[in-house]
């Protein structure tokens, strides 16, 4: 475990543990819409059994994330406000990717929603928690690397724009 990983974990641990029963959100903010394809690909590389749960702002039965579904998501990135994909992160954990598009600004936010008790099943084992956190955050970092102006925000707030609660308890930005 590196000193950097430990310091990062020390800052986010109060947000993730102890479990409060709610979901946790890890946002990558202000990504250019041109990076939507690589973001979808990175998500599909991290999780298995990926489905598209909401396309074009309409929900229905989830459908497998295929090349055709990917093309549909990319085709409507400038006209539709959000999409939702989900998949299995591990045997016990699911992760949902919400894509919030601002077509006027030509940007979007990627919101990764997860349950800390699924990702960190043994909170007393800090070394394992740090390793799992680093693995999970690597996804957000790979998205953030697509645009130097983007940033990551981890929060236990389940609703609202994360920009509105930056600096508050339960939120960490890097």
C-alpha positions, 0 to 999 in steps of 0.5 A: 500500500502506497502512502498516496493510496492510504492518504486518499483512503483516509479522506474517503473512509468516513464517506464509505464506512460505516455503512448507512444503508444508502448508495454512494456516488462517484462522479466524473464531472464535465466530460466532453460529449465526444468522450462518451464512447470511451467512457461507455467502453471503460464501464463495459470493461470493468463490469460484466453482464452490462445492460442498458436500463434507460435509453433516450430517457425512456425506461423499459426492460433492460437490454444487453449492452451490444454494439448496436446499443452503444451506437444508439447511445452515441447517436442521441448524445446531443439530444437526450438528457440521460442514460443508465447502464448497469452491471456486475462489479463482482459476485456480490456487487452491482454498479450503475452508470448514469450519464447526465448530458448537457447538450448545450455545453457539449459535456456530460457527467458520469455518475457511478452508483454503488453500495459500499457494503458490496464493494467493501464487505470486510471493513475491519480489513483496511488493506483490502478496503484500500486495494478495492477502493483503488481498483474501483477508483481506477475506472473513474480515473480512466474516465477523468484522464479523457479530459484534463478539465474534468474532476472526480467527486465522491459523495454519500448524497443520493440526489442533487447536483454534486457541485452544490455540495462540494466542501460539505461533510460526506463529499470529497473532490479530487 
